[in-house]
Amino acid sequence: MIITLSQAPDSIVLEPGQSLRTSVDAGAWLQLAEGRARVVSPPGWFGETVFMAQTLLEEGEVHRLPHGGWIEVSALTPVHLRVHAPPVAQVSPVGARPVMRFVRLLTGW
């Protein structure tokens, strides 16, 4: 089953042996409401070697994904999973940026 994050329902139910492949943004997080699952992270590089980390999630655990990309969640028992988008970044006002403060000091603006 392949689902993009924009298509993902509020909660996903998987039976043992089923897998979910989905694309996530950096900072997204998974919440395992029920069951036990294995999460394979997006591919990453270590020197010249590509690797993918695996994490076992138990019922009630939350897993944050620091890197965006395709993940795979495999159900080891019946699973009830929630995929949450990363929080929206807060954009600081123009005057709060250090460069703009410096320009204002120089120009008296």
HUCORBEL-V116196 format. One record per helix or strand of 3 or more residues. SS is the DSSP state (@ for helix, = for strand). FROM is the first residue (numbers start at 1). TO is the last residue. If there is no record, write none. Layout:
[[SS & FROM & TO] [SS & FROM & TO]]
This chain:
[[= & 12 & 14] [= & 19 & 24] [= & 29 & 34] [= & 36 & 40] [= & 44 & 46] [= & 49 & 51] [= & 54 & 58] [= & 62 & 64] [= & 69 & 75] [= & 79 & 84] [@ & 94 & 96] [@ & 98 & 107]]
